[in-house]
Amino acid sequence: MTLRKTLLFLITTLSILQAQHPVPKNENAWLTFEGQNGPGKGKHIVLIAADQEYRSEQAMPMLARLLSTHHGFHTTVLFAVNKEGLVDPTLPVYPKKGEEAQFQKHNIPGLEHLAKADAVIFFHRLLSLPDDQLEHIVNFLDSGKPFTLLRTANHGFRGPLPYKGKKIHFGDIVGGAFRKHHGRWQADSTRGIIIPENKNHPILTGVTDIWGPTDVYRTYPEDGSLPEGCTPLVLGQPLVGRKKDDAPNTKKIPLPVVWTTHWETTTGKKSRILHSTMGSAKDLQSEGLRRLVVNSLYWGLKMEDQIKANSSVDIVGEYKPLSSGFSYEKIGVKPQKPTTYVK
């Protein structure tokens, strides 16, 4: 075979491999979306939907379809499921008093596919996972690959992670964990304010308006600040009410709701991290917040030169997120198959 033919063969083989989704279809356990045309072609994003309050089970499939359709990424959505294998946001995170021995750990099928991910979006809350599943997460965190975290992910596990011979809290990795609601839970909303001195950060490209009906999280003490190494991008101003044009709560100062940071792995690699404490399913109806999340993946993958202010972040298909909260029957939340979330 001539050199020219060999090169053509290798290019063709590479193109075929890039076109193939790295995760097998299994609609009874997870969702996969083939990357179409776009800068992300050949890259694979895993999205983890495993919270019980802010409807990650709706938000993550929406983002996955958006990323595959408009940006070319292969995407996979993994869910927390119950004993019947149904996506179940109603699973308890704490055992009832006297029933500690019967408490069932959570289950996210497919976490082994994190090994095939180029980046991950985490949206989980207070999980107790079996050791083998935690190992897949720890191995990803120690790979040096980038990840984005939404809302409750900063307190994604009930206890510390067994991280390569030591115990470490997830909040220490990502720049802070939930301490309390900065305002009224399920009563206030949040106006995102881009920090002027950081307005030219690639993640903020094309981001002009951010609002969501969830309240602001406090992640550090009242006399403190974000940890060293964090770069705040957006402040959250609490509003008095849950409408976009409600007045600011002047008794509550704005706090950081979006920041970047880095995590140094055991081998000296540095992961790029974006954390947004905004990010409920209803928050993500905000075009500005969706664009910020999409941009964070490009930045994390060191593809800043591919970020376009006018790239599409339009929702693909139907997206009618349910309200946040724990009144599951009233809200309409119930265990369902993964395919329920794709319409």
KEKE-3310 file (N, C-alpha, C; in steps of 0.2 Angstrom, whole numbers, plus 5000, padded with zeros to 4 digits):
npx = (5004:5003:5010:5001:4989:4988:4987:4975:4967:4969:4963:4950:4946:4947:4938:4926:4926:4925:4912:4904:4895:4901:4895:4884:4867:4854:4840:4832:4840:4849:4851:4856:4863:4866:4880:4878:4882:4895:4906:4910:4911:4915:4918:4913:4901:4896:4881:4875:4860:4853:4846:4834:4826:4826:4823:4832:4831:4824:4830:4844:4842:4837:4848:4857:4852:4852:4866:4870:4863:4865:4879:4886:4892:4893:4882:4878:4866:4865:4855:4849:4841:4827:4823:4816:4822:4818:4819:4820:4816:4811:4818:4823:4836:4841:4840:4825:4821:4827:4828:4840:4847:4840:4841:4843:4856:4859:4858:4866:4866:4878:4889:4901:4904:4909:4923:4924:4921:4924:4921:4910:4894:4888:4874:4868:4863:4866:4869:4871:4881:4886:4902:4909:4903:4906:4920:4921:4917:4927:4938:4936:4936:4950:4956:4959:4951:4938:4924:4907:4896:4880:4868:4863:4874:4886:4884:4884:4885:4882:4892:4910:4921:4930:4944:4957:4965:4962:4950:4939:4929:4916:4913:4925:4932:4926:4925:4916:4902:4884:4878:4867:4851:4851:4841:4824:4818:4810:4803:4809:4818:4831:4842:4854:4870:4882:4899:4908:4923:4926:4920:4924:4928:4929:4918:4907:4904:4893:4883:4869:4858:4852:4841:4832:4820:4824:4831:4845:4861:4870:4888:4899:4905:4897:4907:4916:4923:4924:4935:4953:4959:4947:4937:4925:4911:4898:4886:4873:4858:4846:4829:4813:4802:4795:4796:4802:4803:4803:4806:4823:4829:4834:4839:4847:4863:4871:4878:4891:4886:4890:4906:4923:4935:4950:4955:4968:4974:4980:4990:4995:4989:4977:4961:4948:4935:4918:4906:4889:4877:4865:4853:4842:4829:4819:4826:4835:4827:4831:4839:4851:4858:4858:4867:4878:4881:4884:4895:4904:4908:4915:4925:4931:4936:4946:4943:4941:4942:4932:4920:4905:4896:4884:4880:4869:4858:4846:4831:4828:4814:4801:4800:4795:4797:4794:4789:4801:4805:4798:4786:4780:4769:4759:4766:4768:4778:4785:4791:4799:4802:4818:4816:4804:4808:4811:4804)
npy = (4994:5011:5026:5037:5030:5024:5034:5040:5029:5029:5041:5039:5029:5035:5045:5037:5031:5043:5046:5036:5033:5031:5024:5010:5009:5008:5010:5007:5010:5021:5036:5040:5051:5054:5063:5077:5088:5100:5109:5100:5088:5071:5072:5067:5069:5066:5066:5068:5064:5065:5071:5076:5086:5097:5093:5087:5076:5080:5091:5087:5078:5087:5096:5087:5084:5096:5099:5088:5090:5104:5106:5095:5086:5069:5063:5056:5052:5048:5041:5041:5027:5016:5001:4994:4998:5010:5028:5038:5051:5052:5045:5042:5051:5050:5038:5032:5035:5022:5013:5012:5000:4995:5004:5008:5010:5022:5020:5021:5016:5013:5021:5017:5021:5034:5033:5034:5047:5064:5075:5080:5083:5086:5084:5081:5075:5073:5059:5041:5030:5013:5006:5002:5010:5023:5022:5023:5037:5043:5040:5047:5060:5060:5060:5072:5078:5089:5096:5101:5108:5108:5117:5108:5100:5103:5098:5084:5071:5061:5060:5060:5058:5042:5046:5041:5035:5044:5053:5065:5079:5083:5096:5103:5100:5107:5121:5125:5121:5119:5129:5137:5143:5159:5169:5167:5151:5143:5154:5166:5173:5173:5185:5185:5193:5199:5199:5214:5215:5202:5200:5197:5184:5168:5159:5168:5173:5180:5179:5187:5189:5183:5174:5165:5155:5149:5151:5160:5152:5151:5148:5150:5156:5170:5180:5177:5172:5166:5152:5152:5153:5152:5159:5171:5173:5176:5185:5182:5191:5191:5191:5198:5188:5177:5180:5187:5201:5205:5215:5218:5211:5221:5219:5208:5204:5202:5186:5175:5165:5158:5151:5148:5136:5126:5109:5099:5084:5068:5065:5077:5083:5096:5099:5108:5117:5122:5129:5131:5138:5140:5132:5124:5114:5123:5135:5133:5136:5149:5157:5163:5156:5143:5145:5149:5137:5128:5135:5133:5120:5120:5128:5121:5110:5116:5122:5135:5144:5140:5144:5153:5168:5169:5156:5142:5139:5134:5125:5108:5099:5095:5104:5105:5109:5102:5109:5114:5105:5095:5089:5077:5071:5081:5089:5081:5072:5056:5039:5034:5028:5030:5035:5042:5055:5061:5070)
npz = (5000:4996:5002:5001:5000:5012:5021:5017:5020:5034:5038:5034:5042:5054:5053:5053:5065:5073:5070:5076:5090:5106:5116:5118:5113:5125:5129:5140:5151:5149:5140:5123:5111:5095:5089:5078:5064:5068:5079:5090:5085:5086:5099:5116:5127:5144:5153:5169:5178:5193:5204:5216:5217:5208:5195:5187:5179:5168:5163:5159:5148:5139:5137:5132:5120:5113:5113:5105:5093:5089:5091:5088:5097:5103:5115:5131:5143:5159:5173:5189:5196:5201:5210:5200:5189:5184:5180:5194:5203:5216:5226:5242:5252:5264:5277:5285:5303:5313:5302:5296:5293:5282:5272:5255:5244:5231:5213:5198:5183:5170:5173:5171:5158:5159:5157:5144:5141:5136:5143:5157:5163:5178:5188:5202:5218:5235:5235:5239:5234:5228:5230:5219:5209:5214:5211:5198:5196:5203:5196:5184:5189:5192:5180:5174:5165:5159:5168:5171:5183:5190:5200:5213:5213:5220:5232:5230:5235:5250:5259:5261:5247:5243:5238:5230:5240:5251:5260:5253:5251:5240:5237:5241:5230:5220:5223:5234:5244:5246:5259:5264:5260:5252:5255:5252:5251:5237:5235:5232:5217:5205:5198:5186:5186:5176:5180:5178:5177:5172:5161:5148:5148:5140:5142:5144:5132:5121:5131:5137:5146:5160:5170:5183:5191:5203:5220:5227:5231:5246:5248:5255:5271:5279:5282:5273:5257:5240:5237:5235:5219:5212:5200:5199:5188:5187:5197:5208:5211:5223:5220:5225:5224:5211:5198:5182:5181:5194:5209:5215:5230:5242:5254:5253:5248:5232:5227:5222:5209:5198:5193:5189:5191:5195:5196:5203:5199:5205:5198:5194:5183:5177:5180:5171:5178:5178:5188:5192:5202:5199:5189:5188:5181:5176:5177:5166:5156:5153:5140:5141:5152:5147:5136:5143:5149:5138:5133:5143:5141:5129:5133:5144:5137:5130:5119:5116:5105:5096:5101:5098:5098:5092:5091:5090:5104:5105:5111:5107:5101:5113:5128:5143:5158:5174:5190:5203:5219:5233:5234:5227:5221:5220:5211:5200:5198:5195:5195:5180:5163:5154:5141:5142:5144:5132:5119)
capx = (5000:5007:5009:4995:4983:4988:4985:4968:4964:4969:4959:4943:4945:4946:4931:4921:4927:4922:4905:4901:4894:4905:4891:4879:4861:4851:4835:4830:4845:4851:4849:4862:4861:4872:4882:4877:4887:4897:4913:4911:4911:4920:4919:4908:4899:4891:4877:4872:4854:4852:4844:4827:4822:4826:4821:4838:4829:4821:4835:4849:4840:4836:4854:4860:4849:4854:4873:4871:4860:4868:4886:4890:4894:4890:4880:4875:4862:4864:4850:4848:4835:4825:4824:4813:4826:4815:4822:4816:4819:4808:4822:4826:4843:4842:4836:4820:4824:4826:4828:4846:4850:4837:4842:4846:4860:4857:4861:4866:4868:4882:4894:4908:4905:4913:4929:4924:4919:4928:4918:4904:4890:4885:4868:4866:4862:4866:4869:4875:4882:4890:4909:4911:4901:4910:4926:4921:4917:4934:4943:4935:4939:4957:4958:4961:4946:4934:4917:4903:4892:4874:4864:4864:4880:4891:4883:4881:4886:4881:4898:4916:4923:4936:4948:4964:4968:4960:4943:4938:4922:4915:4913:4931:4935:4922:4925:4911:4896:4878:4877:4860:4848:4852:4834:4818:4818:4804:4799:4813:4821:4838:4844:4861:4873:4889:4904:4911:4930:4927:4915:4927:4929:4926:4912:4902:4903:4886:4878:4867:4853:4851:4836:4829:4815:4827:4834:4853:4864:4877:4892:4904:4903:4896:4913:4921:4923:4926:4941:4958:4959:4940:4936:4918:4909:4891:4883:4866:4854:4840:4823:4807:4797:4798:4794:4808:4803:4802:4811:4828:4829:4839:4842:4852:4868:4872:4883:4893:4882:4894:4913:4927:4941:4953:4956:4974:4974:4985:4996:4997:4985:4973:4954:4945:4929:4913:4901:4884:4872:4859:4853:4836:4826:4816:4831:4838:4823:4834:4844:4858:4860:4860:4873:4884:4883:4887:4901:4908:4911:4920:4931:4934:4939:4951:4941:4938:4942:4926:4914:4903:4891:4877:4879:4862:4856:4838:4829:4826:4809:4797:4803:4790:4799:4790:4791:4805:4802:4798:4779:4780:4762:4756:4770:4768:4784:4784:4796:4797:4807:4822:4813:4799:4810:4813:4798)
capy = (5000:5017:5031:5041:5026:5022:5040:5040:5024:5031:5047:5036:5025:5040:5048:5032:5031:5049:5046:5031:5035:5027:5020:5007:5010:5004:5015:5005:5011:5027:5039:5042:5055:5054:5070:5079:5092:5105:5109:5095:5081:5066:5072:5063:5072:5062:5071:5064:5067:5061:5075:5074:5092:5102:5090:5086:5071:5084:5096:5084:5076:5093:5099:5082:5084:5103:5098:5084:5093:5110:5107:5090:5081:5063:5064:5051:5054:5043:5042:5037:5022:5012:4993:4992:5001:5016:5034:5039:5057:5052:5040:5045:5052:5048:5032:5034:5033:5015:5009:5013:4994:4994:5009:5006:5014:5024:5016:5025:5012:5016:5025:5014:5025:5040:5032:5036:5054:5069:5080:5078:5088:5083:5087:5076:5078:5069:5052:5036:5025:5008:5007:5001:5016:5028:5022:5026:5044:5046:5039:5052:5066:5060:5060:5078:5080:5095:5095:5107:5106:5112:5118:5104:5095:5104:5093:5079:5065:5062:5060:5062:5053:5039:5048:5038:5034:5048:5056:5072:5081:5085:5103:5105:5100:5112:5128:5126:5117:5123:5131:5138:5147:5166:5172:5163:5145:5143:5161:5171:5170:5175:5189:5184:5199:5197:5203:5218:5214:5196:5200:5195:5177:5165:5156:5173:5175:5180:5178:5194:5189:5176:5174:5159:5155:5147:5156:5160:5148:5153:5143:5151:5160:5177:5184:5174:5173:5160:5150:5154:5149:5152:5165:5172:5176:5179:5186:5181:5195:5188:5195:5197:5185:5172:5183:5189:5208:5207:5219:5215:5211:5225:5216:5203:5206:5197:5182:5172:5159:5155:5153:5143:5134:5120:5103:5096:5077:5065:5064:5083:5086:5101:5099:5114:5116:5127:5128:5136:5136:5140:5126:5119:5113:5129:5140:5132:5139:5155:5156:5165:5151:5138:5147:5149:5130:5126:5138:5130:5114:5122:5131:5115:5106:5120:5124:5142:5147:5138:5148:5159:5172:5167:5148:5140:5135:5133:5119:5103:5096:5098:5105:5108:5106:5103:5113:5111:5104:5088:5087:5074:5069:5087:5092:5076:5068:5049:5035:5033:5025:5036:5038:5047:5062:5063:5071)
capz = (5000:4995:5008:5000:5001:5019:5024:5016:5024:5041:5038:5033:5048:5060:5052:5054:5073:5076:5068:5080:5097:5110:5121:5115:5115:5130:5131:5147:5156:5148:5133:5119:5106:5090:5087:5071:5062:5073:5082:5094:5081:5088:5106:5119:5134:5148:5158:5175:5181:5199:5210:5218:5218:5203:5189:5182:5174:5162:5161:5156:5141:5135:5136:5128:5113:5111:5112:5099:5087:5086:5092:5085:5102:5105:5122:5135:5149:5164:5178:5196:5195:5207:5209:5194:5184:5182:5183:5200:5207:5222:5230:5248:5252:5271:5280:5291:5309:5314:5296:5293:5290:5276:5267:5249:5241:5225:5208:5192:5178:5165:5175:5167:5152:5161:5155:5137:5141:5135:5148:5160:5167:5184:5192:5207:5225:5241:5233:5242:5229:5229:5229:5212:5205:5216:5208:5191:5197:5206:5191:5180:5192:5193:5174:5172:5160:5162:5170:5173:5189:5190:5206:5219:5212:5225:5238:5226:5239:5257:5263:5257:5242:5244:5233:5229:5247:5256:5259:5251:5250:5233:5238:5241:5223:5215:5225:5239:5244:5249:5266:5266:5255:5253:5253:5253:5247:5234:5235:5228:5211:5204:5192:5185:5185:5174:5183:5173:5176:5169:5155:5142:5149:5134:5144:5144:5125:5119:5136:5139:5150:5165:5176:5185:5197:5210:5224:5227:5236:5249:5248:5260:5277:5278:5282:5268:5250:5236:5239:5231:5213:5209:5196:5198:5182:5187:5203:5209:5215:5225:5219:5229:5220:5206:5191:5180:5182:5201:5212:5219:5238:5244:5260:5252:5243:5227:5229:5216:5207:5193:5194:5186:5196:5193:5201:5202:5200:5209:5193:5192:5178:5180:5176:5171:5181:5179:5193:5192:5207:5195:5184:5189:5174:5174:5176:5160:5150:5151:5134:5143:5156:5142:5132:5147:5150:5132:5132:5148:5139:5124:5137:5147:5132:5127:5112:5116:5098:5093:5104:5094:5101:5089:5090:5092:5110:5104:5113:5102:5104:5118:5135:5148:5165:5180:5196:5208:5225:5235:5234:5220:5218:5217:5205:5194:5197:5197:5192:5173:5159:5152:5135:5143:5144:5125:5116)
cpx = (5004:5006:5003:4989:4983:4986:4977:4964:4963:4964:4951:4941:4943:4940:4925:4921:4923:4914:4901:4901:4897:4901:4885:4872:4858:4845:4831:4834:4847:4849:4856:4859:4867:4874:4881:4883:4889:4904:4915:4911:4916:4921:4913:4907:4894:4888:4874:4866:4852:4851:4837:4823:4821:4825:4827:4836:4826:4826:4841:4848:4840:4843:4858:4858:4852:4862:4874:4869:4864:4875:4890:4893:4890:4888:4877:4872:4862:4859:4851:4841:4834:4826:4821:4817:4823:4818:4817:4819:4816:4812:4824:4833:4845:4837:4831:4823:4822:4827:4834:4849:4846:4838:4846:4850:4857:4861:4860:4870:4872:4887:4901:4909:4908:4920:4930:4922:4925:4927:4912:4901:4887:4879:4865:4865:4862:4865:4873:4875:4887:4897:4911:4909:4905:4917:4926:4921:4924:4939:4942:4938:4946:4960:4961:4956:4941:4927:4914:4898:4886:4871:4866:4871:4886:4890:4880:4881:4885:4887:4904:4917:4929:4941:4956:4968:4967:4953:4943:4931:4922:4916:4920:4935:4932:4922:4920:4905:4890:4879:4870:4857:4849:4846:4829:4817:4811:4800:4803:4816:4828:4839:4852:4864:4881:4894:4908:4919:4931:4922:4917:4929:4926:4919:4906:4901:4896:4880:4876:4861:4852:4846:4834:4825:4818:4830:4842:4855:4870:4881:4898:4901:4902:4902:4918:4921:4924:4933:4946:4958:4952:4940:4928:4916:4902:4889:4876:4862:4848:4834:4817:4802:4800:4796:4801:4809:4802:4808:4817:4827:4835:4842:4847:4857:4869:4878:4885:4888:4885:4901:4916:4932:4944:4954:4963:4973:4980:4991:4998:4994:4980:4966:4951:4937:4924:4908:4895:4879:4865:4859:4847:4833:4822:4821:4834:4833:4826:4839:4851:4861:4862:4866:4879:4886:4886:4894:4906:4911:4916:4926:4934:4938:4945:4949:4938:4937:4936:4920:4912:4897:4884:4876:4872:4862:4849:4837:4826:4820:4805:4800:4798:4792:4794:4793:4796:4802:4801:4791:4777:4773:4759:4760:4769:4774:4783:4790:4794:4803:4811:4819:4807:4801:4813:4806:4799)
cpy = (5006:5021:5034:5036:5024:5028:5041:5035:5026:5036:5044:5033:5030:5043:5043:5031:5037:5049:5041:5034:5029:5022:5017:5009:5006:5009:5013:5007:5019:5030:5041:5046:5056:5062:5071:5083:5098:5104:5103:5088:5077:5066:5069:5067:5067:5067:5066:5067:5063:5066:5073:5080:5097:5100:5090:5080:5074:5088:5093:5081:5082:5096:5094:5083:5091:5102:5094:5087:5099:5111:5101:5085:5075:5064:5057:5054:5048:5045:5038:5033:5019:5005:4991:4994:5007:5023:5037:5045:5057:5048:5044:5046:5050:5042:5035:5032:5026:5011:5010:5006:4993:4999:5007:5012:5016:5020:5020:5020:5016:5020:5023:5018:5032:5039:5034:5043:5059:5075:5078:5084:5084:5087:5081:5079:5072:5061:5048:5031:5019:5009:5007:5007:5022:5028:5024:5034:5047:5045:5045:5059:5066:5060:5066:5081:5085:5092:5101:5104:5111:5112:5113:5099:5097:5101:5087:5072:5066:5063:5061:5056:5049:5040:5046:5038:5039:5050:5063:5073:5084:5093:5106:5105:5106:5119:5130:5122:5121:5123:5132:5142:5155:5169:5167:5157:5144:5149:5166:5168:5174:5179:5188:5191:5197:5202:5207:5216:5207:5195:5197:5187:5173:5162:5161:5175:5174:5179:5186:5194:5182:5178:5167:5159:5152:5152:5155:5156:5152:5147:5144:5156:5167:5182:5182:5176:5166:5158:5152:5150:5149:5159:5166:5175:5179:5180:5185:5186:5192:5193:5194:5195:5180:5174:5187:5197:5210:5211:5216:5216:5214:5223:5211:5205:5201:5193:5178:5166:5155:5157:5147:5142:5128:5115:5100:5089:5074:5064:5071:5087:5091:5101:5106:5113:5123:5125:5133:5133:5137:5134:5122:5119:5119:5135:5139:5134:5146:5154:5158:5160:5145:5139:5147:5141:5127:5128:5135:5124:5115:5124:5125:5111:5109:5121:5131:5146:5145:5141:5153:5162:5170:5160:5147:5136:5134:5126:5115:5099:5099:5099:5109:5106:5107:5107:5110:5109:5096:5085:5083:5073:5076:5090:5087:5072:5061:5045:5033:5030:5031:5039:5042:5054:5065:5064:5076)
cpz = (5000:5001:5007:5002:5009:5023:5023:5020:5032:5042:5038:5039:5054:5059:5054:5062:5076:5075:5073:5087:5101:5115:5117:5117:5120:5133:5138:5152:5156:5141:5130:5113:5101:5088:5079:5069:5067:5076:5086:5091:5084:5096:5110:5126:5137:5153:5163:5178:5187:5205:5211:5219:5212:5196:5184:5177:5168:5159:5157:5149:5136:5133:5131:5121:5110:5109:5106:5093:5084:5087:5090:5091:5102:5113:5124:5141:5153:5170:5184:5195:5201:5206:5203:5188:5181:5184:5188:5204:5214:5227:5236:5248:5259:5273:5285:5297:5311:5309:5293:5290:5283:5271:5261:5246:5234:5219:5201:5187:5173:5167:5173:5161:5153:5158:5147:5136:5140:5141:5151:5163:5172:5187:5196:5214:5230:5240:5238:5237:5231:5227:5222:5207:5207:5212:5201:5191:5199:5200:5186:5183:5192:5186:5171:5167:5163:5164:5172:5178:5189:5197:5212:5219:5217:5231:5235:5230:5246:5261:5258:5252:5244:5238:5233:5236:5252:5255:5258:5249:5243:5232:5238:5234:5219:5217:5230:5238:5247:5256:5268:5260:5257:5251:5255:5248:5244:5234:5232:5221:5210:5198:5192:5183:5183:5177:5178:5172:5172:5163:5149:5142:5143:5136:5144:5137:5123:5124:5138:5144:5154:5170:5177:5191:5203:5213:5224:5233:5239:5250:5252:5266:5275:5278:5277:5261:5246:5237:5233:5225:5209:5206:5195:5192:5183:5195:5203:5213:5216:5223:5223:5225:5215:5199:5189:5181:5190:5204:5215:5227:5240:5250:5259:5246:5238:5229:5222:5215:5201:5193:5191:5192:5192:5198:5199:5204:5204:5204:5191:5186:5181:5176:5176:5173:5180:5183:5193:5197:5205:5191:5185:5182:5172:5173:5169:5154:5148:5146:5137:5147:5152:5138:5137:5148:5144:5131:5137:5145:5134:5128:5141:5143:5128:5120:5112:5109:5094:5096:5100:5098:5099:5088:5093:5099:5110:5107:5107:5105:5109:5125:5139:5155:5170:5186:5200:5215:5227:5235:5227:5217:5216:5211:5199:5193:5199:5193:5184:5169:5156:5145:5136:5143:5137:5121:5110)
residu = (MET:THR:LEU:ARG:LYS:THR:LEU:LEU:PHE:LEU:ILE:THR:THR:LEU:SER:ILE:LEU:GLN:ALA:GLN:HIS:PRO:VAL:PRO:LYS:ASN:GLU:ASN:ALA:TRP:LEU:THR:PHE:GLU:GLY:GLN:ASN:GLY:PRO:GLY:LYS:GLY:LYS:HIS:ILE:VAL:LEU:ILE:ALA:ALA:ASP:GLN:GLU:TYR:ARG:SER:GLU:GLN:ALA:MET:PRO:MET:LEU:ALA:ARG:LEU:LEU:SER:THR:HIS:HIS:GLY:PHE:HIS:THR:THR:VAL:LEU:PHE:ALA:VAL:ASN:LYS:GLU:GLY:LEU:VAL:ASP:PRO:THR:LEU:PRO:VAL:TYR:PRO:LYS:LYS:GLY:GLU:GLU:ALA:GLN:PHE:GLN:LYS:HIS:ASN:ILE:PRO:GLY:LEU:GLU:HIS:LEU:ALA:LYS:ALA:ASP:ALA:VAL:ILE:PHE:PHE:HIS:ARG:LEU:LEU:SER:LEU:PRO:ASP:ASP:GLN:LEU:GLU:HIS:ILE:VAL:ASN:PHE:LEU:ASP:SER:GLY:LYS:PRO:PHE:THR:LEU:LEU:ARG:THR:ALA:ASN:HIS:GLY:PHE:ARG:GLY:PRO:LEU:PRO:TYR:LYS:GLY:LYS:LYS:ILE:HIS:PHE:GLY:ASP:ILE:VAL:GLY:GLY:ALA:PHE:ARG:LYS:HIS:HIS:GLY:ARG:TRP:GLN:ALA:ASP:SER:THR:ARG:GLY:ILE:ILE:ILE:PRO:GLU:ASN:LYS:ASN:HIS:PRO:ILE:LEU:THR:GLY:VAL:THR:ASP:ILE:TRP:GLY:PRO:THR:ASP:VAL:TYR:ARG:THR:TYR:PRO:GLU:ASP:GLY:SER:LEU:PRO:GLU:GLY:CYS:THR:PRO:LEU:VAL:LEU:GLY:GLN:PRO:LEU:VAL:GLY:ARG:LYS:LYS:ASP:ASP:ALA:PRO:ASN:THR:LYS:LYS:ILE:PRO:LEU:PRO:VAL:VAL:TRP:THR:THR:HIS:TRP:GLU:THR:THR:THR:GLY:LYS:LYS:SER:ARG:ILE:LEU:HIS:SER:THR:MET:GLY:SER:ALA:LYS:ASP:LEU:GLN:SER:GLU:GLY:LEU:ARG:ARG:LEU:VAL:VAL:ASN:SER:LEU:TYR:TRP:GLY:LEU:LYS:MET:GLU:ASP:GLN:ILE:LYS:ALA:ASN:SER:SER:VAL:ASP:ILE:VAL:GLY:GLU:TYR:LYS:PRO:LEU:SER:SER:GLY:PHE:SER:TYR:GLU:LYS:ILE:GLY:VAL:LYS:PRO:GLN:LYS:PRO:THR:THR:TYR:VAL:LYS)
# end
